[in-house]
Amino acid sequence: MIEPLAAAVRVRLLRHARETLAAVTHGTDLPVPPTGDAFQQPSVVFVTLKCDGELRGCVGNPHEKQALIEAVGLMTRQAALEDPRFAPMAADEVQRTTIEISRLSPPVEATRHDIVLGTHGVWVKRRGREGLLLPQVALHHAVDVEEFLGLACQKAGLPELAWQDESVTITVFEAEVFGE
């Protein structure tokens, strides 16, 4: 379970992400991040950008906890400019883009039977290959648990049914998800 952030902190994080998005796409100085203990919590964050309702970038680093505000700024920049699935975002897209932040709980090892769709994200790993899907992905794609695990395996470059193999590690996590 992940302790939810205060509403005012979430609003400020979204504002910082919006200001960062504008700065990196317009080539201006990055915004000054807010200060305070709430923004310094070690966190794993994913930032999802949607332009005109379509996915435009989603980046996070599950391997490293960073101060919450630093993670939001960095993942916003990377989602806008470095998601390998998309060309870098152009300045004229910013006004049509919505931002969603997912703050992840620590992952715990699990089996297929432990996964609750819409509550858990999954992270599959095998021999240096890994695929992570946020909890909201299962709902967006309207999949069952096996399909969700299959999508995570495909993201890792593994066969769709690789999750059934003993050499694959499955971990689950929860996420506090909020957006504009």
C-alpha positions as semicolon CSV with decimal commas, in nm:
position;residue;x (nm);y (nm);z (nm)
1;M;0,000;0,000;0,000
2;I;0,124;0,346;-0,081
3;E;0,057;0,643;0,147
4;P;-0,126;0,908;-0,061
5;L;0,021;1,252;-0,101
6;A;-0,164;1,559;0,022
7;A;-0,385;1,721;-0,244
8;A;-0,177;2,040;-0,237
9;V;0,143;1,842;-0,301
10;R;-0,016;1,664;-0,597
11;V;-0,130;1,996;-0,744
12;R;0,220;2,141;-0,707
13;L;0,382;1,832;-0,863
14;L;0,152;1,858;-1,164
15;R;0,230;2,229;-1,196
16;H;0,603;2,153;-1,183
17;A;0,559;1,884;-1,451
18;R;0,361;2,128;-1,670
19;E;0,627;2,400;-1,629
20;T;0,903;2,149;-1,704
21;L;0,720;2,027;-2,016
22;A;0,684;2,384;-2,144
23;A;1,050;2,462;-2,072
24;V;1,198;2,154;-2,240
25;T;0,984;2,187;-2,552
26;H;1,039;2,563;-2,587
27;G;1,411;2,550;-2,502
28;T;1,383;2,779;-2,199
29;D;1,523;2,748;-1,847
30;L;1,385;2,472;-1,630
31;P;1,152;2,585;-1,351
32;V;1,271;2,618;-0,995
33;P;1,137;2,314;-0,808
34;P;0,930;2,360;-0,493
35;T;1,098;2,285;-0,162
36;G;0,980;2,107;0,147
37;D;0,996;1,762;0,298
38;A;0,698;1,631;0,099
39;F;0,888;1,691;-0,225
40;Q;1,206;1,518;-0,103
41;Q;1,058;1,173;-0,034
42;P;1,258;0,902;-0,212
43;S;1,021;0,786;-0,487
44;V;0,987;0,594;-0,809
45;V;0,778;0,794;-1,054
46;F;0,643;0,743;-1,404
47;V;0,515;1,038;-1,606
48;T;0,263;0,976;-1,883
49;L;0,194;1,237;-2,150
50;K;-0,111;1,224;-2,376
51;C;-0,155;1,463;-2,667
52;D;-0,510;1,492;-2,799
53;G;-0,595;1,190;-2,582
54;E;-0,332;0,964;-2,741
55;L;-0,021;0,835;-2,565
56;R;0,271;1,065;-2,645
57;G;0,528;0,947;-2,392
58;C;0,559;0,747;-2,071
59;V;0,886;0,716;-1,886
60;G;0,998;0,611;-1,540
61;N;1,299;0,450;-1,378
62;P;1,194;0,167;-1,145
63;H;1,557;0,090;-1,057
64;E;1,630;0,412;-0,872
65;K;1,447;0,611;-0,610
66;Q;1,498;0,987;-0,635
67;A;1,360;1,284;-0,449
68;L;0,996;1,306;-0,561
69;I;1,029;1,650;-0,719
70;E;1,350;1,556;-0,902
71;A;1,192;1,237;-1,035
72;V;0,886;1,427;-1,162
73;G;1,100;1,683;-1,344
74;L;1,337;1,427;-1,495
75;M;1,065;1,182;-1,603
76;T;0,861;1,466;-1,757
77;R;1,162;1,574;-1,962
78;Q;1,240;1,219;-2,068
79;A;0,876;1,140;-2,156
80;A;0,863;1,451;-2,375
81;L;1,199;1,414;-2,545
82;E;1,342;1,064;-2,499
83;D;1,068;0,800;-2,513
84;P;1,208;0,583;-2,794
85;R;0,858;0,508;-2,927
86;F;0,801;0,872;-3,026
87;A;0,974;1,167;-3,187
88;P;1,060;1,444;-2,939
89;M;0,757;1,652;-2,848
90;A;0,719;1,983;-3,029
91;A;0,633;2,308;-2,853
92;D;0,298;2,332;-3,034
93;E;0,184;2,005;-2,873
94;V;0,217;2,125;-2,514
95;Q;-0,124;2,295;-2,489
96;R;-0,295;1,978;-2,617
97;T;-0,107;1,752;-2,376
98;T;-0,227;1,619;-2,041
99;I;0,006;1,494;-1,771
100;E;-0,040;1,195;-1,542
101;I;0,198;1,107;-1,260
102;S;0,222;0,756;-1,114
103;R;0,412;0,722;-0,786
104;L;0,497;0,355;-0,727
105;S;0,505;0,151;-0,410
106;P;0,801;-0,081;-0,357
107;P;0,764;-0,395;-0,570
108;V;0,700;-0,733;-0,407
109;E;0,749;-1,074;-0,561
110;A;0,420;-1,232;-0,663
111;T;0,248;-1,501;-0,864
112;R;-0,025;-1,472;-1,122
113;H;-0,280;-1,540;-0,846
114;D;-0,170;-1,238;-0,642
115;I;-0,243;-0,984;-0,917
116;V;-0,548;-0,762;-0,877
117;L;-0,623;-0,585;-1,203
118;G;-0,651;-0,209;-1,167
119;T;-0,470;-0,223;-0,832
120;H;-0,140;-0,384;-0,923
121;G;0,113;-0,302;-1,188
122;V;0,339;-0,586;-1,299
123;W;0,709;-0,608;-1,361
124;V;0,844;-0,923;-1,526
125;K;1,216;-0,998;-1,542
126;R;1,430;-1,270;-1,697
127;R;1,803;-1,267;-1,768
128;G;1,839;-0,891;-1,812
129;R;1,510;-0,844;-1,995
130;E;1,226;-0,672;-1,817
131;G;0,888;-0,522;-1,886
132;L;0,687;-0,304;-1,652
133;L;0,323;-0,205;-1,691
134;L;0,143;0,044;-1,467
135;P;-0,182;-0,066;-1,300
136;Q;-0,395;0,156;-1,524
137;V;-0,271;-0,026;-1,837
138;A;-0,479;-0,335;-1,754
139;L;-0,794;-0,125;-1,732
140;H;-0,713;0,078;-2,043
141;H;-0,667;-0,239;-2,250
142;A;-0,949;-0,433;-2,076
143;V;-0,736;-0,745;-2,033
144;D;-0,743;-1,035;-1,790
145;V;-0,448;-1,126;-1,566
146;E;-0,288;-1,365;-1,816
147;E;-0,315;-1,111;-2,097
148;F;-0,170;-0,841;-1,870
149;L;0,128;-1,062;-1,791
150;G;0,161;-1,142;-2,162
151;L;0,175;-0,771;-2,246
152;A;0,448;-0,722;-1,984
153;C;0,644;-1,012;-2,132
154;Q;0,610;-0,870;-2,482
155;K;0,733;-0,532;-2,354
156;A;1,037;-0,716;-2,216
157;G;1,100;-0,875;-2,556
158;L;0,999;-1,215;-2,422
159;P;0,743;-1,458;-2,561
160;E;0,390;-1,377;-2,450
161;L;0,364;-1,686;-2,227
162;A;0,713;-1,649;-2,074
163;W;0,553;-1,546;-1,743
164;Q;0,467;-1,914;-1,692
165;D;0,837;-2,010;-1,691
166;E;1,010;-2,054;-1,353
167;S;1,302;-1,841;-1,475
168;V;1,076;-1,534;-1,494
169;T;1,038;-1,320;-1,184
170;I;0,703;-1,146;-1,142
171;T;0,673;-0,854;-0,904
172;V;0,372;-0,636;-0,837
173;F;0,337;-0,283;-0,708
174;E;0,064;-0,029;-0,647
175;A;0,062;0,327;-0,772
176;E;-0,081;0,654;-0,663
177;V;-0,201;0,794;-0,995
178;F;-0,308;1,154;-1,043
179;G;-0,323;1,390;-1,336
180;E;-0,464;1,698;-1,494
